[in-house]
Amino acid sequence: MKTVFVTVGTTSFDELITNMTSSEAAQALKARGYERLVLQVGRGSVLPAADSCPHISLEAFRFKDSIAEDIEQADLVISHAGAGSCLEALGAGKPLLVVVNDKLMNNHQLELARQLHADSHLLYCTCRTLTETLTTMDLSVLQPFLPGQPKNFANFLDKALGIQ
């Protein structure tokens, strides 16, 4: 069963969860052949019921000791732009769509997403453009992010955040 895994990490990002369970987003996923949606909702106030998402099988949870298995089983990972979540998905070699929380102040997440997108490792959007992105995205343009190079990643983060 073709699966999408959505993670917000340890944060709260109710707007992403609400948008992912909308009829429009579910239809966009279904049109691409996805049948199952797994949501890790973190500290958010929204915890969708299994029957709340039309057109697609839904599972939701707040936290687990590890989401590695969820990522491994996913055909597509949709994540907030936290560095840890991005690295975990990219390290597992999964196609990644990052949804930037544009309501955050001093948004380092946008800088990280832009740089990883410029290097063709992920696609990114905001909640406002999520459904359109799900409809038009081309995952074939994505290039693998080579894991196991902490020095390279540290340099990349410095560059993305304007420290270097």
For each residue, the residues with C-beta under 8 A, 3 or more apart:
1: 35 36 57
2: 33 34 35 36 75
3: 34 35 36 37 38 73 74 75 76
4: 29 34 36 37 38 74 75 76 77 78
5: 38 40 67 70 71 73 74 76 77 78
6: 16 17 20 37 38 39 40 77 78 79
7: 40 42 67 70 71 77 78 79 80 85 89
8: 11 12 13 16 17 40 41 42 44 79 80 85
9: 40 42 79 80 82 84 85
10: 42 43 63
11: 8 42 43 80 82
12: 8 42 43 44 45
13: 8 16 17 42 44 80 99 101
14: 17 18 41 44 45 46
15: 18 19 101 103 127
16: 6 8 13 19 20 78 80 99 101 127 130
17: 6 8 13 14 20 21 39 41 44 46 48 60
18: 14 15 21 22 46
19: 15 16 22 25 99 127 130 131
20: 6 16 17 25 37 39 78 130
21: 17 18 25 26 37 39 48 52 53 58
22: 18 19 25 26 131
23: 26 27 54 55
24: 27 28 131
25: 19 20 21 22 28 29 130 131 134
26: 21 22 23 29 30 37 53 54 55 56
27: 23 24 30 31 54 55
28: 24 25 31 32 131 134 135
29: 4 25 26 32 34 37 55 56 134
30: 26 27 33 34 35 55 56
31: 27 28 135
32: 28 29 134
33: 2 30
34: 2 3 4 29 30 37 56 75 76
35: 1 2 3 30 56 57
36: 1 2 3 4 56 57 58 59
37: 3 4 6 20 21 26 29 34 53 56 57 58 59
38: 3 4 5 6 58 59 60 70 73 74
39: 6 17 20 21 48 58 59 60 61
40: 5 6 7 8 9 60 61 62 63 64 67 70
41: 8 14 17 44 46 47 48 60 61 62
42: 7 8 9 10 11 12 13 62 63
43: 10 11 12 62
44: 8 12 13 14 17 41 47
45: 12 14
46: 14 17 18 41
47: 41 44 60 62
48: 17 21 39 41 52 53 58 60
49: 52 58 60
50: 58 59 60
51: 58
52: 21 48 49 58
53: 21 26 37 48 56 58
54: 23 26 27
55: 23 26 27 29 30
56: 26 29 30 34 35 36 37 53
57: 1 35 36 37
58: 21 36 37 38 39 48 49 50 51 52 53
59: 36 37 38 39 50
60: 17 38 39 40 41 47 48 49 50
61: 39 40 41 64
62: 40 41 42 43 47
63: 10 40 42
64: 40 61 67 70
65:
66: 69
67: 5 7 40 64 70 71 88
68: 71 72 88 92
69: 66 72 73
70: 5 7 38 40 64 67 73 74
71: 5 7 67 68 74 77 88 89 92 94
72: 68 69 92
73: 3 5 38 69 70
74: 3 4 5 38 70 71 77 94
75: 2 3 4 34 94 95
76: 3 4 5 34 94 95 96 97 139
77: 4 5 6 7 71 74 89 92 94 95 96 97
78: 4 5 6 7 16 20 96 97 98 99
79: 6 7 8 9 82 85 86 89 96 97 98 99
80: 7 8 9 11 13 16 85 98 99 100 101 109
81: 85 86 98 99 100 101 109 110 112 113 124
82: 9 11 79 85 86 109
83: 86 87 112 157
84: 9 87 88
85: 7 8 9 79 80 81 82 88 89
86: 79 81 82 83 89 90 96 98 112 113 116 122
87: 83 84 90 91 153
88: 67 68 71 84 85 91 92
89: 7 71 77 79 85 86 92 94 96
90: 86 87 93 94 96 116 121 122 145 147
91: 87 88 145 147
92: 68 71 72 77 88 89
93: 90 144
94: 71 74 75 76 77 89 90
95: 75 76 77 139 142
96: 76 77 78 79 86 89 90 121 122 123 142
97: 76 77 78 79 122 123 124 125 133 134 137
98: 78 79 80 81 86 109 113 116 117 122 123 124 125
99: 13 16 19 78 79 80 81 124 125 126 127 130
100: 80 81 107 109 110 113 124 125 126
101: 13 15 16 80 81 104 107 109 127
102: 107 110 126 127 128
103: 15
104: 101 107 109
105:
106:
107: 100 101 102 104 110 111
108: 111 112 161
109: 80 81 82 98 100 101 104 112 113
110: 81 100 102 107 113 114
111: 107 108 114 115 160 161 162
112: 81 83 86 108 109 115 116 157 160 161
113: 81 86 98 100 109 110 116 117 122 124
114: 110 111 117 118 124 160
115: 111 112 118 119 156 159 160
116: 86 90 98 112 113 119 121 122 124 145 160
117: 98 113 114 120 121 122 123 124
118: 114 115
119: 115 116 143
120: 117 141 142 143
121: 90 96 116 117 142 143 144 145
122: 86 90 96 97 98 113 116 117 142
123: 96 97 98 117 133 137 139 142
124: 81 97 98 99 100 113 114 116 117
125: 97 98 99 100 129 130 132 133
126: 99 100 102 129 130
127: 15 16 19 99 101 102 130
128: 102
129: 125 126 132 133
130: 16 19 20 25 99 125 126 127 133 134
131: 19 22 24 25 28 134 135
132: 125 129 135 136
133: 97 123 125 129 130 136 137
134: 25 28 29 32 97 130 131 137
135: 28 31 131 132
136: 132 133
137: 97 123 133 134
138: 141
139: 76 95 123 142
140:
141: 120 138
142: 95 96 120 121 122 123 139
143: 119 120 121
144: 93 121
145: 90 91 116 121
146: 149
147: 90 91
148:
149: 146 152 153
150: 153 154
151: 154 155
152: 149 155 156
153: 87 149 150 156 157
154: 150 151 157 158
155: 151 152 158 159 164
156: 115 152 153 159 160
157: 83 112 153 154 160 161 163
158: 154 155 161 163 164
159: 115 155 156 162 163 164
160: 111 112 114 115 116 156 157
161: 108 111 112 157 158
162: 111 159
163: 157 158 159
164: 155 158 159
